Amino acid sequence: MSLPVGKLPSAALERLLRLCREDPRVIVRAGLGQDAAALAFGDQVVVAKTDPITFATDRIGWYAVNINANDVACLGATPRFFLAAILLPEGAASEAMAEGIFRDLAASCEALDVTLCGGHTEVTYGLSRPIVVGHMLGDVTRDRLVENRRSQAGDDVLLTKGIAIEGTALIAREKGAELAGAFDAASLDRARRFLEMPGLSVVRDAKAICDAVHPHALHDPTEGGLATGLHELADAAGLGVAADAEAITVFPETAALCRHYGLEPLGLIASGALLAVTAPGDTPKALDALSRAGVAAARIGRMVERPEGVTLRRGERSEVLRRFDSDEVARLFA
C-alpha cells in the first residue's frame, strides 16, 4: 500500500526510530514530537536539525533557513551554522535558478546572523522542482536546554502569532494566478508577505521566552498544522492537551484561503507560530516578555493527563482533536 504525501504515520515512524542505536552523548534523540537532536560536549550542547523544503519553489532558500533555525531555537539554542543540499530539476535547472537559491540562502542566513558553511549542489534526475534540504547547527549551555519531556499536567500551553503563517504564504505564492480572479490584489499581496509579516521565524519568540523563564517545552508546528503540533507536544511528554478554539488566532487571509479551497486551518502547515509550555507561575512572565519583544501571544490551553487525550473546546462542546498526518497543503497540491 502506498503512503500519502506528507509525514509518515506516527505509529510507523515510532517503530522505525527504534532501529536507531542510542549513545549517552545524545541527550535529546530522535522521537515523536522532538524538533531536533541535542549532543552533549561537557557543559555545552550542540543542537542539530535537518529538514527539507519540498512544497515551495518561490523563496525556497528563505524557507530552508528559517524552518531549520526554528527547530534549533525550540531546544533553547542559538542557530549558528547552516549547510544546504540543493537538488535542481533535470531539464529545468539553470545557473540563474541556482544563483537565485544561493542569494536567498545567503540573505536569510544574514538576517539571523547564521553562517552558511557548506553543503552540496547538483542537478538531479527525476525532479520536477528544486528541493533544498537544510541542516542547522546551534548551541546552548546544558542547564538552559529545553527538553519537551519536562512538561507536566497542569502546565499552560501558549501560542505566538497565529495560524497558519507558512501555509497562507505558500498558497498565495504558488496559486497566485489561479486566485487572482477570486481575491482582491491587496489581500493576496498581504498573504504572500506572510513570510516576513507576521514572519516565518520563531527565533525571536523562543529567545524572548527563554530569556524570561525556563520553559518546559517549545515546539514549532509545521506539517499537519497546529493540530498535529499539539499531538506532537503531547507525545513528547507522554501527556494530553486540552485546547480552546476561541483562544487560537486564525488570520483573516488564512481563513479566506481555507474557505476557498475547503481546507481546515488547524491542519495547514503552521511554521511561524511557536507553541510553548510553561509552569502556570511562569506564564505571566513569558507573555510579558513576548509582548515587550513585539510578539503577539496567548494562552490557548493546558497540558492534561495522557488518558484525557488531545481535545479542542469549541464553545460549550469539547471534541477529540484530529491529527493531520498528511498536511492540508499536500492535499491541495496533490
ZIVEN-V579878 format. One record per residue. N is the residue number from 1. RES is the residue in three letters. PHI is phi in whole degrees, 0 to 359 (NA if undefined). OMEGA is omega in whole degrees, 0 to 359 (NA if undefined). D_LAST is the distance of its C-alpha to the last C-alpha in whole Angstrom. Layout:
BEGIN
[[N;RES;PHI;OMEGA;D_LAST] [N;RES;PHI;OMEGA;D_LAST]]
END
This chain:
BEGIN
[[1;MET;NA;180;17] [2;SER;281;181;14] [3;LEU;271;177;13] [4;PRO;287;177;10] [5;VAL;296;178;8] [6;GLY;124;181;11] [7;LYS;295;172;14] [8;LEU;297;173;16] [9;PRO;307;187;18] [10;SER;302;181;21] [11;ALA;295;179;23] [12;ALA;293;180;22] [13;LEU;296;180;22] [14;GLU;299;178;26] [15;ARG;295;182;27] [16;LEU;293;181;26] [17;LEU;294;178;27] [18;ARG;292;178;31] [19;LEU;285;184;31] [20;CYS;281;179;32] [21;ARG;286;180;35] [22;GLU;261;179;37] [23;ASP;218;183;39] [24;PRO;298;178;42] [25;ARG;283;179;41] [26;VAL;271;186;37] [27;ILE;269;166;38] [28;VAL;233;186;34] [29;ARG;251;181;32] [30;ALA;303;179;29] [31;GLY;182;179;28] [32;LEU;298;179;25] [33;GLY;82;178;26] [34;GLN;266;184;27] [35;ASP;279;185;26] [36;ALA;202;177;28] [37;ALA;258;177;31] [38;ALA;235;184;35] [39;LEU;243;185;37] [40;ALA;275;172;41] [41;PHE;229;186;44] [42;GLY;68;180;47] [43;ASP;278;180;46] [44;GLN;258;180;43] [45;VAL;237;172;40] [46;VAL;263;178;37] [47;VAL;255;185;34] [48;ALA;235;182;31] [49;LYS;217;172;27] [50;THR;226;181;24] [51;ASP;204;178;21] [52;PRO;266;171;18] [53;ILE;249;188;16] [54;THR;241;181;13] [55;PHE;274;188;11] [56;ALA;278;168;13] [57;THR;240;177;15] [58;ASP;287;179;18] [59;ARG;60;184;21] [60;ILE;297;178;19] [61;GLY;293;177;23] [62;TRP;299;177;23] [63;TYR;302;187;20] [64;ALA;300;182;22] [65;VAL;292;186;25] [66;ASN;289;179;25] [67;ILE;298;180;22] [68;ASN;287;178;25] [69;ALA;297;180;28] [70;ASN;302;184;27] [71;ASP;288;173;26] [72;VAL;292;180;30] [73;ALA;296;181;31] [74;CYS;289;172;30] [75;LEU;258;179;33] [76;GLY;84;185;35] [77;ALA;266;174;36] [78;THR;262;177;36] [79;PRO;297;184;33] [80;ARG;235;189;35] [81;PHE;228;183;34] [82;PHE;230;172;30] [83;LEU;236;183;29] [84;ALA;222;169;26] [85;ALA;261;185;25] [86;ILE;253;181;23] [87;LEU;250;183;21] [88;LEU;259;186;21] [89;PRO;285;176;19] [90;GLU;303;177;21] [91;GLY;88;180;22] [92;ALA;236;183;21] [93;ALA;290;176;23] [94;SER;214;177;26] [95;GLU;297;179;29] [96;ALA;295;178;28] [97;MET;297;180;24] [98;ALA;297;181;26] [99;GLU;296;179;29] [100;GLY;298;179;26] [101;ILE;294;180;24] [102;PHE;297;179;28] [103;ARG;297;179;29] [104;ASP;294;177;27] [105;LEU;299;183;27] [106;ALA;297;181;31] [107;ALA;293;180;31] [108;SER;292;177;29] [109;CYS;296;180;31] [110;GLU;300;181;34] [111;ALA;296;181;33] [112;LEU;257;183;33] [113;ASP;59;179;36] [114;VAL;250;178;34] [115;THR;262;173;35] [116;LEU;280;193;33] [117;CYS;241;179;35] [118;GLY;170;179;33] [119;GLY;144;184;30] [120;HIS;201;178;28] [121;THR;226;178;27] [122;GLU;206;168;26] [123;VAL;267;191;24] [124;THR;247;178;22] [125;TYR;295;169;21] [126;GLY;87;179;17] [127;LEU;268;175;16] [128;SER;255;183;14] [129;ARG;208;178;14] [130;PRO;291;175;17] [131;ILE;230;174;17] [132;VAL;240;175;20] [133;VAL;256;184;21] [134;GLY;262;177;24] [135;HIS;224;182;27] [136;MET;245;175;29] [137;LEU;241;177;32] [138;GLY;218;180;35] [139;ASP;218;180;38] [140;VAL;200;173;40] [141;THR;285;187;43] [142;ARG;299;183;43] [143;ASP;287;180;44] [144;ARG;250;177;41] [145;LEU;298;177;38] [146;VAL;261;179;36] [147;GLU;245;188;35] [148;ASN;297;179;33] [149;ARG;289;180;35] [150;ARG;283;181;38] [151;SER;301;181;36] [152;GLN;229;175;39] [153;ALA;302;183;39] [154;GLY;100;176;40] [155;ASP;295;176;38] [156;ASP;275;175;37] [157;VAL;247;181;33] [158;LEU;252;176;32] [159;LEU;228;175;29] [160;THR;268;176;30] [161;LYS;60;183;28] [162;GLY;168;183;26] [163;ILE;238;345;22] [164;ALA;249;190;19] [165;ILE;298;182;20] [166;GLU;295;181;18] [167;GLY;300;180;15] [168;THR;296;179;17] [169;ALA;297;183;18] [170;LEU;297;180;14] [171;ILE;296;182;13] [172;ALA;296;181;16] [173;ARG;281;184;16] [174;GLU;275;183;13] [175;LYS;244;186;13] [176;GLY;304;182;17] [177;ALA;296;180;18] [178;GLU;293;184;16] [179;LEU;273;187;17] [180;ALA;304;182;21] [181;GLY;280;185;22] [182;ALA;255;183;21] [183;PHE;232;177;22] [184;ASP;287;187;26] [185;ALA;300;183;26] [186;ALA;293;181;27] [187;SER;291;177;25] [188;LEU;294;179;22] [189;ASP;294;177;24] [190;ARG;299;180;25] [191;ALA;296;178;21] [192;ARG;298;184;21] [193;ARG;276;175;24] [194;PHE;299;177;23] [195;LEU;301;180;23] [196;GLU;258;182;27] [197;MET;215;11;28] [198;PRO;291;176;27] [199;GLY;105;182;26] [200;LEU;278;185;24] [201;SER;277;171;27] [202;VAL;244;181;28] [203;VAL;298;179;31] [204;ARG;294;179;34] [205;ASP;302;183;33] [206;ALA;297;181;33] [207;LYS;296;181;36] [208;ALA;300;180;38] [209;ILE;293;184;37] [210;CYS;292;176;39] [211;ASP;287;184;42] [212;ALA;267;184;43] [213;VAL;215;171;42] [214;HIS;255;185;41] [215;PRO;295;178;38] [216;HIS;282;177;37] [217;ALA;197;169;33] [218;LEU;226;181;31] [219;HIS;211;179;27] [220;ASP;262;181;24] [221;PRO;288;182;21] [222;THR;244;181;18] [223;GLU;299;184;15] [224;GLY;89;172;15] [225;GLY;70;181;17] [226;LEU;299;181;21] [227;ALA;302;180;21] [228;THR;291;176;20] [229;GLY;301;178;22] [230;LEU;292;176;25] [231;HIS;298;181;24] [232;GLU;295;176;24] [233;LEU;300;179;28] [234;ALA;293;181;29] [235;ASP;301;184;28] [236;ALA;297;184;30] [237;ALA;255;184;33] [238;GLY;67;182;33] [239;LEU;233;172;33] [240;GLY;241;178;32] [241;VAL;223;171;31] [242;ALA;247;184;32] [243;ALA;250;181;30] [244;ASP;245;184;31] [245;ALA;300;183;28] [246;GLU;293;181;31] [247;ALA;272;185;31] [248;ILE;269;179;28] [249;THR;280;172;27] [250;VAL;247;183;24] [251;PHE;297;180;24] [252;PRO;304;180;25] [253;GLU;296;178;22] [254;THR;295;181;20] [255;ALA;300;182;21] [256;ALA;294;179;20] [257;LEU;294;179;17] [258;CYS;294;176;16] [259;ARG;298;183;18] [260;HIS;298;184;16] [261;TYR;258;180;13] [262;GLY;69;182;14] [263;LEU;254;176;13] [264;GLU;264;182;16] [265;PRO;304;181;17] [266;LEU;292;180;19] [267;GLY;252;183;15] [268;LEU;263;186;14] [269;ILE;315;199;15] [270;ALA;238;178;19] [271;SER;306;185;20] [272;GLY;116;173;23] [273;ALA;260;177;25] [274;LEU;232;171;27] [275;LEU;266;178;28] [276;ALA;229;176;32] [277;VAL;248;183;34] [278;THR;231;171;38] [279;ALA;299;183;41] [280;PRO;309;179;42] [281;GLY;292;180;45] [282;ASP;268;186;43] [283;THR;301;179;41] [284;PRO;301;179;43] [285;LYS;295;179;43] [286;ALA;295;180;40] [287;LEU;294;178;39] [288;ASP;294;179;42] [289;ALA;297;178;41] [290;LEU;296;179;37] [291;SER;299;179;39] [292;ARG;294;177;41] [293;ALA;275;179;39] [294;GLY;81;181;37] [295;VAL;248;176;34] [296;ALA;292;181;33] [297;ALA;201;178;33] [298;ALA;207;171;34] [299;ARG;280;184;34] [300;ILE;248;180;32] [301;GLY;169;181;33] [302;ARG;212;174;35] [303;MET;281;181;34] [304;VAL;229;179;36] [305;GLU;295;186;37] [306;ARG;307;182;34] [307;PRO;299;180;35] [308;GLU;284;176;34] [309;GLY;71;179;30] [310;VAL;249;187;28] [311;THR;233;178;29] [312;LEU;230;179;28] [313;ARG;265;175;31] [314;ARG;241;184;30] [315;GLY;65;181;34] [316;GLU;268;187;36] [317;ARG;250;176;33] [318;SER;248;183;32] [319;GLU;228;174;28] [320;VAL;294;181;27] [321;LEU;276;181;24] [322;ARG;295;174;20] [323;ARG;262;182;19] [324;PHE;258;177;15] [325;ASP;292;172;15] [326;SER;248;183;11] [327;ASP;297;178;11] [328;GLU;298;179;10] [329;VAL;290;176;8] [330;ALA;294;177;6] [331;ARG;296;180;5] [332;LEU;295;185;6] [333;PHE;272;182;4] [334;ALA;297;NA;0]]
END
